[in-house]
Amino acid sequence: MNASSSPHTGLSRRRLLRLGGAALAVGTAASVTACTRPSSDAITAQLVHGATGGSLKDTVDPHFPVAYPDIARVRQLYEPLLRYNADYTIEASLAESVEPNATATEWTVRLRPDVTFHNGRPVRASDVKASYERMLDPQKPAPFATDLVPIVDLAASRVVDDRTFRFHLKRPYAVFDQIVASYALGIVPEDFDLSHPVGTGPWKFQRFVPGQRSHFLRYDDYWDQRAAFDELVILDFADDAAKVNALLAGQVHTIDNLPTYLAGALDSQSASPLVSETGGWVPFTMRVDAKPFSDVRVRQAMRLIADRQEMINQALNGFGRVANDLYAPFDDDYLGNDLPQRQQDIDQARSLLRQAGQQDLEVELVTSTAVGAGGVESANLFVQHARKAGVRVRLQKVDSSIFYGEQYLQWVFAQDFWATKRYLPQATAASLKSSPYNETHWYDERYAGLIASAQQELDRTRRRTLLQDAQRMEYEQGGFLIWAFKNQVDAYSDSVTGLVPAREHPVSSFRFNLVKPVETR
C-alpha cells in the first residue's frame, strides 16, 4: 500500500539490516536461522508470518488470547458466529443469521449448512451451546464474554434443531450481535480438548511451542476461501530488528507492526508496507485507585502534558490521527470529535499539579515492545514532554513475558494496546468493575448504570444519548490517555499477494487464507 502521505527518510539495505544494531542471529525465542529463502516451489508450500511479542504464556486457547501472536493463532483455528469484515462491519460467519425477538430477550442463531470442524464433523447447535458454556463459565469467563455471564440464561437457552440455537437472556441486550462477532468467541466442538485443538478455521493445528513458533496445515474442507498455501508457520519475535531482518532475508513473508519509519524504505528491498486506517490505540494507562492518579487533576494534567501531534509525527512517523482520550472512532455514536480537543498545555498542567499538591511529581512508566509499533517511542517522547511541566518520569522497559505476566493490569502507570472495537464492547472489556482488562481500575456507579442501560435500550436515539453521556464521563474522569488512533503498518514480501487493509487487526486481520504466492514466469 502507498505510504507516501507520511514523512520518511531513505534507508539503505545495509541500514535496514543493522536496525537496532541487531543481526539475524538475535537471540529471539523463535530462531529463524534454520530457515532459508523460500524457493518458488517452497513458497507455494509454506507461508511464514513474523508476529510481534510472545512468551511462554502464549496460548492457542480460542477464548483467552492476549498478545499479538495469540491473536494471530486464534484467528487461524477458530471462528465466531458472526465476524467483522475489513471495513469493520458485521457479516455472517459460522451463522447465516443471528436475530433478536421484538424485545431482544431472545436471539436465534441459524448455522450455515456447510461447515465442518477440522476432524470432519459438521458443526451443530449443540456445539454452540457447549462453546458458550465454556465461555460463560462464571469461575473463568472468556474475557470478551464477561459481560454476557450475568445476562445469558444458559439453562433456558436451547437447541432447536441441529442448525438452530436460541439464546435466552435474563434482560434485553440490544447489541448482542456486536459481542458474538468477537474473534475471541470462536465455536469449538462439544468434546474440545485444548491439547489437540480443533476448530472451523482455514488452518488446522499441527504443532505449537509457546514463545517460539506454531505450525498449521491447510484445512481443505474449509467453508470459505481455501488457503493457497499448504502450511502456515507463525514465529514469535521479541525484537523488531530480528523481525524486519527476517522479512528482508526472505525468511518470513509477512510481519505485523513494522517500525513505521521503515515504511517508505521497503519498496527497494523486495518488500512492501501494508497500511490500514484502524481504530487501534496504544494508550497510557493510569490507575485511578492508586496515588498519584487517584486525583483526577493529576490525570488531567498528564493528558495536557502530551504533545499528541509530535507523538504521531515521531513515534508513528505520521501513521495516525489525533485522538481525544476516547476510544471507538468508528462507532456511530463516537463523541470524541465533538468535545474540545485536548492538546499540550504545559501551563495548565502545572496549575493542576499544584492544585493537587504534586508540583514535584515523580512517576514510573512501564512499557514494552510487546504493545506494538509506536509504544516505546511514544513513551520516550512523553518523558520529554513531562519534563517541561516539572514531572520526572522514569521509564522502565520490560520484555513481553514480564509486561504481560503476573503484574499485568497492576502497573500504576503503563501502556497497552487495543484493536478496533465499537464503544459498548470496548467499555465492557476495559471500563467496568467486571471488565477483564481494566488497566486503569476505573469504576463509577453512574457510568456503569449508563452502560447497562445502553445495553438494554432498543431505541437507537435513546441508546445514543446514554452512550454519549458515558463518553463524557470517561473524557472528564477516566484513566486513559489516548493520544492517537494508529494507522496499522505491517509489511509483506513481494513474493506474496492478496493482503488488503483491514480495520480490526494487523495483516488483513490475520486472515492468512487470503494470501497467495505471486506467480513467476
C-alpha positions, 0 to 999 in steps of 0.5 A, spaced: 500 500 500 502 507 498 505 510 504 507 516 501 502 521 505 507 520 511 514 523 512 520 518 511 527 518 510 531 513 505 534 507 508 539 503 505 539 495 505 545 495 509 541 500 514 535 496 514 539 490 516 543 493 522 536 496 525 537 496 532 544 494 531 541 487 531 543 481 526 539 475 524 542 471 529 538 475 535 537 471 540 529 471 539 525 465 542 523 463 535 530 462 531 529 463 524 536 461 522 534 454 520 530 457 515 532 459 508 529 463 502 523 460 500 524 457 493 518 458 488 516 451 489 517 452 497 513 458 497 507 455 494 508 450 500 509 454 506 507 461 508 511 464 514 508 470 518 513 474 523 508 476 529 510 481 534 511 479 542 510 472 545 512 468 551 511 462 554 504 464 556 502 464 549 496 460 548 492 457 542 486 457 547 480 460 542 477 464 548 483 467 552 488 470 547 492 476 549 498 478 545 499 479 538 501 472 536 495 469 540 491 473 536 494 471 530 493 463 532 486 464 534 484 467 528 487 461 524 483 455 528 477 458 530 471 462 528 465 466 531 458 466 529 458 472 526 465 476 524 467 483 522 469 484 515 475 489 513 471 495 513 469 493 520 462 491 519 458 485 521 457 479 516 455 472 517 460 467 519 459 460 522 451 463 522 447 465 516 443 469 521 443 471 528 436 475 530 433 478 536 425 477 538 421 484 538 424 485 545 431 482 544 430 477 550 431 472 545 436 471 539 436 465 534 442 463 531 441 459 524 448 455 522 450 455 515 449 448 512 456 447 510 461 447 515 465 442 518 470 442 524 477 440 522 476 432 524 470 432 519 464 433 523 459 438 521 458 443 526 451 443 530 447 447 535 449 443 540 456 445 539 454 452 540 451 451 546 457 447 549 462 453 546 458 458 550 458 454 556 465 454 556 465 461 555 460 463 560 463 459 565 462 464 571 469 461 575 473 463 568 469 467 563 472 468 556 474 475 557 470 478 551 464 474 554 464 477 561 459 481 560 454 476 557 455 471 564 450 475 568 445 476 562 445 469 558 440 464 561 444 458 559 439 453 562 433 456 558 437 457 552 436 451 547 437 447 541 432 447 536 434 443 531 441 441 529 442 448 525 438 452 530 440 455 537 436 460 541 439 464 546 435 466 552 437 472 556 435 474 563 434 482 560 434 485 553 441 486 550 440 490 544 447 489 541 448 482 542 450 481 535 456 486 536 459 481 542 458 474 538 462 477 532 468 477 537 474 473 534 475 471 541 468 467 541 470 462 536 465 455 536 469 449 538 466 442 538 462 439 544 468 434 546 474 440 545 480 438 548 485 444 548 491 439 547 489 437 540 485 443 538 480 443 533 476 448 530 472 451 523 478 455 521 482 455 514 488 452 518 488 446 522 493 445 528 499 441 527 504 443 532 505 449 537 511 451 542 509 457 546 514 463 545 517 460 539 513 458 533 506 454 531 505 450 525 498 449 521 496 445 515 491 447 510 484 445 512 481 443 505 474 442 507 474 449 509 467 453 508 470 459 505 476 461 501 481 455 501 488 457 503 493 457 497 498 455 501 499 448 504 502 450 511 502 456 515 508 457 520 507 463 525 514 465 529 514 469 535 519 475 535 521 479 541 525 484 537 523 488 531 530 488 528 530 480 528 523 481 525 524 486 519 531 482 518 527 476 517 522 479 512 528 482 508 532 475 508 526 472 505 525 468 511 518 470 513 513 473 508 509 477 512 510 481 519 505 485 523 507 492 526 513 494 522 517 500 525 513 505 521 519 509 519 521 503 515 515 504 511 517 508 505 524 504 505 521 497 503 519 498 496 527 497 494 528 491 498 523 486 495 518 488 500 512 492 501 508 496 507 501 494 508 497 500 511 490 500 514 486 506 517 484 502 524 481 504 530 487 501 534 490 505 540 496 504 544 494 508 550 497 510 557 494 507 562 493 510 569 490 507 575 485 511 578 485 507 585 492 508 586 496 515 588 498 519 584 492 518 579 487 517 584 486 525 583 483 526 577 487 533 576 493 529 576 490 525 570 488 531 567 494 534 567 498 528 564 493 528 558 495 536 557 502 534 558 502 530 551 504 533 545 499 528 541 501 531 534 509 530 535 507 523 538 504 521 531 509 525 527 515 521 531 513 515 534 508 513 528 512 517 523 505 520 521 501 513 521 495 516 525 490 521 527 489 525 533 485 522 538 481 525 544 482 520 550 476 516 547 476 510 544 471 507 538 472 512 532 468 508 528 462 507 532 456 511 530 455 514 536 463 516 537 463 523 541 470 524 541 470 529 535 465 533 538 468 535 545 474 540 545 480 537 543 485 536 548 492 538 546 499 540 550 498 545 555 504 545 559 501 551 563 495 548 565 498 542 567 502 545 572 496 549 575 493 542 576 499 539 579 499 544 584 492 544 585 493 537 587 499 538 591 504 534 586 508 540 583 514 535 584 511 529 581 515 523 580 512 517 576 514 510 573 512 508 566 512 501 564 512 499 557 514 494 552 515 492 545 510 487 546 504 493 545 506 494 538 509 499 533 509 506 536 509 504 544 516 505 546 517 511 542 511 514 544 513 513 551 520 516 550 517 522 547 512 523 553 518 523 558 520 529 554 514 532 554 513 531 562 519 534 563 517 541 561 511 541 566 516 539 572 514 531 572 520 526 572 518 520 569 522 514 569 521 509 564 522 502 565 522 497 559 520 490 560 520 484 555 513 481 553 513 475 558 514 480 564 509 486 561 504 481 560 505 476 566 503 476 573 503 484 574 499 485 568 493 490 569 497 492 576 502 497 573 500 504 576 502 507 570 503 503 563 501 502 556 497 497 552 494 496 546 487 495 543 484 493 536 478 496 533 472 495 537 465 499 537 464 503 544 459 498 548 464 492 547 470 496 548 467 499 555 465 492 557 472 489 556 476 495 559 471 500 563 467 496 568 468 493 575 467 486 571 471 488 565 477 483 564 482 488 562 481 494 566 488 497 566 486 503 569 481 500 575 476 505 573 469 504 576 463 509 577 456 507 579 453 512 574 457 510 568 456 503 569 448 504 570 449 508 563 452 502 560 447 497 562 442 501 560 445 502 553 445 495 553 438 494 554 435 500 550 432 498 543 431 505 541 437 507 537 436 515 539 435 513 546 441 508 546 445 514 543 444 519 548 446 514 554 452 512 550 454 519 549 453 521 556 458 515 558 463 518 553 463 524 557 464 521 563 470 517 561 473 524 557 472 528 564 474 522 569 477 516 566 484 513 566 486 513 559 490 517 555 489 516 548 493 520 544 492 517 537 488 512 533 494 508 529 494 507 522 496 499 522 503 498 518 505 491 517 509 489 511 509 483 506 514 480 501 513 481 494 513 474 493 506 474 496 499 477 494 492 478 496 493 482 503 488 488 503 487 493 509 483 491 514 480 495 520 480 490 526 487 487 526 494 487 523 495 483 516 488 483 513 486 481 520 490 475 520 486 472 515 492 468 512 487 464 507 487 470 503 494 470 501 497 467 495 504 466 492 505 471 486 506 467 480 513 467 476 514 466 469 
